Amino acid sequence: MTVRPSGRTRTAASRVTAPWVRTRLRTAPGAAAALALLVAVTAFLAAALPPALDRYDEEAMRRALEAAGPTRTTVQVQTSDADMLLSDRPWEDLLSRKAVEGPFAKLLALPGRALPLDADQSSAGVRTTRSLKAPDPYLSQPDGVAPVFHLVAQGGVAEHSRLREGRLPKAPEDAGRGAAALEAAVTTETAAKLNIRVGSVVHLPRAEGDPLAVRVTGLVVPREPDGAYWSTLPGLSRPDLMVTQGPVPSQYWAGTLLVAPDAGPALLSVPAAPARYWMLAPDLSALHGRDLEKQASAVASLEGGPLLERMTSAVSPYLEVSTDLDGVLVGHQELWSAIGPLVAVAAFGTGTVAAVVLCMAGGLAAERRRAELTLLRARGASLRGLAGRLLAETAVVAVPAAALGLLAARLAVGAGRPAQSAAAAGAVVLTAVLALPLRAVAVHRAVGVHTGREDVVRARPSKRRLVAEVTLLAVAVGAVLTLRTRGTSAEGDPSGDELVSLAPVLVAVIAALVLVRLYPLPLRGLARPARRMRGVVGPLSLARAGRAGGSTVLPLLALLTALTTAAFGGSVLTGVTDARERASVFAVGADARVDNLDERAPGVEERVRRAPGVEDVTPVKVSYNALVGNTRVSLAGVEPDAYAALSGRLDVGAFDADVLKAAGEDALPALGSPALAERFGDAPFPVILEDGDSFTARIVAVRTWTPVLGADDFLVVDGSALRGGLEPPTGLLVTGEHADGAALRKAAGDDARVRLRSDEVAATVESPLQTGAERVYAAAVAAGAGYAALALLLTLLRAAPERAALLARLRTMGLTRAQGRRLLILESLPQALLAAVGGALTAWAAIRLLAPGIDLTTIAVSTGAPAAGRVLLHPDRLSLLLPALAVVALTVGIAAAQAWWSGRRGAVRELRAGDAR
């Protein structure tokens, strides 16, 4: 036992000091749990974005490679004619199996990790580079033209196929140019289409002497007919139907005879220029969008760089390398270059709102603990020590919560680049941990007990704040001008410009700063007239609104940024939807379309009219080879009233029905395309149809597009003036948003072609990057709305204790509950209206300012989809008004709920003097 200087005895209990962090967490567990939840959700969203984009990128790249097919994506290496003509070695040795398979392993390992290759789907062998005609009469000859064949000695046929009948071929004993006969196998599809059976003999011409007899010994079924092994070489797994060149085109078959891998030298027995080849198929599962530059560089090196030199030294100096893989990669890169910056706009907007909300949470905690921190400073606590304690207590909560959010993001979204996810979650932790200490240091720099009034009406912005606002204004103006003139991404830069992507956020920042400066003006103007109002609620609510502290900048910034992001994202989604609907209209020309009607099947139009979901049917009679002068154009005969109504409903190509009606004049009035109108003007010109019908037409109206014929050179005339009128029609344009496709197909018949506009909308999307960008925008809008609601809630919670005390005091003076409810609602309305109106105007201005630099065409429709030019961004009224109205409604609801809850709690607790809340 020790004795203190004061004379009191020091005991073991007196030496125990309660840890700061544990004490604070036990004192306010609810606040700690709320902070942990906020950090966990924000970290989850931030960490989920990079792997989600990586997944969409990889899916899009894989889809592009699969759509391109092995013919374009495989690196095809083949020896030229000079390989044999300039070689000193015997030609039989050059075409031997050893000469083919020897360098195969080296070629597969050559690109390394830069371009992973699929060894199983890659192939090597010897093939004839020229086709050989087989005049055997039993072979299928569609137009009387004999089929042609290629001889292919490819290794691995046994492993990549299943023997259906017979046996695999063997190499002849004399596998050289003197081979008397060969054995071959064909695929079952080739055998079925060319009438080949096991035992059939195909005779191929030699340069001299008797033809070479190739006996078919077996039929094989490819295990993966669409894989690179079977699909790279044309006609290997299935024959191709070719067309001859000339005035009268004729069809003929082109197939492949698979000889034994050792029979390569025997291909010298026919005059077909045999050559060695190696087909290097990329491993699609190992290709990632993030490695696009490495892959493109490797392909370029294979086509004409260091890797090509290494190939020629390992195989032959006379190699020909060809592939369109680089074109596929460049197309994917261009798509990502167009979509990536648009996604960045949404990510930056939502990220800014989340950061502001985290700062507001720290500011709310600092405000709630103002008295405590002031007392600590008065008792000698240093700023460094105070900041360290606040940092520690916040980190204990935020770091595990962020780790949990990161783990949840990795489990929910999947693998990707973990460094980016960790960095995003780390940024969330850093913001959450530093918000409270920095706010406390800023407020408690000087030791003091009493603080001055901080209402907006009395506030005088400092010169430093003025400089900061001017700087932000200059940055925002520069970003907006850059985006308007250059677009959302620099040329060839898929990541975009971060400053440009921040342009909508910067516009919201400037609007918040401007509105905060203008906010006192209407308060000062309304303060004096409000004093003459009867009752206490109006003047008191206005006075209370004027006492909202200078901290209104941060909540207003959060609300404006959230509203701008929500309106921007909603306008993007609406623009994408409208563009796809417009593209589907251009593709179909109606809600549904029935073509290729059988002229011998009567009553089709009536059956289609009775189909479920059909509201109206417009019959048309189309001729795609009408002769106008010496030019063939498309011509449609229609019923003017019904067709004009359809065009007006689609809002594309509308016209007045009366101008198209035939009135017995010498020239039939016609609706024409701009090219024909420029050529003929308003002069009459002769038209000759395929069935021999002829008439004179005059263009009376010009349209760039018409539903029945699209945007090509066309003429539309009154069908009643044609020979036979509109009977029988060649097509039907169906009106009805909910038309049943199955019922339409049943009513139209088996030979008719039925297309629905709803199906075309889905077909306009060709890449997961497009759907991924939509989902990111939808998630950004939802997250921004959630953070905006949270910012509004934090703002009202900050003033909740003071409002509760005010209501308690006023109730002792006779204020009713209804008056208290109106007081809180009217007090909250000025800032809510400021945020709602300012947010809507800011979002509208941001969209109008940035729209010329944003092109939604790439994200909206596929490359080949018909679209009406460039799809630009336009403000969507619903996206502008709905979030703003939601802010006002939420503010009123929270204020009413707070008034109701304060009335239930009673006034005793609130009136206790010195009670710290």
Secondary structure, 3 states (H helix, E strand, C coil): CEECCCCCEECCHHHCCCCHHHHHHHHCHHHHHHHHHHHHHHHHHHHHHHHHHHHHHHHHHHHHHHHHCHHHHCEEEEECCHHHHCCCCCHHHHCCHHHHHCCHHHHHHCCHHHCCECCCCCEEEEEECCCEECCCCCCCCCCCCCCEEEEEEECCCCCCEEEEEECCCCCCCCCCCCCCEEEEEEEHHHHHHHCCCCCCEEEECCCCCCCEEEEEEEEEEECCCCCHHHHCCCCCCCCEEEECCCCCCCEEEEEEEEECHHHHHHHHHCCCCEEEEEEECECHHHCCHHHHHHHHHHHHHHHHCHHHHHHHHHCCCCEEEECCHHHHHHHHHHHHHHHHHHHHHHHHHHHHHHHHHHHHHHHHHHHHCHHHHHHHHHCCCCHHHHHHHHHHHHHHHHHHHHHHHHHHHHHHHCCCCHHHHHHHHHHHHHHHHHHHHHHHHHHCCCCCCCCCCCECCCCCCCHHHHHHHHHHHHHHHHHHHHHHHHCCCCCCCCCCCHHHHCHHHHHHHHHHHHHHHHCHHHHHHHHHHHCCCCCCHHHHHHHHHHCCEHHHHHHHHHHHHHHHHHHHHHHHHHHHHHHHHHHHHHHHCCCEEEECCCCCCCCHHHHHHCCCCCCEEEEEEEEEEEEECCEEEEEEEECHHHHHHHHHHHCCCCCCHHHHCCCCCCCEEEEECHHHHHHHCCCCEEEECCCCCEEEEEEEEECCCECCCECCCEEEEEHHHCCCCCCCCCEEEEECCCCCHHHHHHHHCCCCEEEEHHHHHHHCCCCHHHHHHHHHHHHHHHHHHHHHHHHHHHHHHHCHHHHHHHHHHHHHCCCCHHHHHHHHHHHHHHHHHHHHHHHHHHHHHHHHHHHHHCECHHHHCCCCCCCCCCCECCCCHHHHHHHHHHHHHHHHHHHHHHHHHHHHHCCCCCCCCCCCC
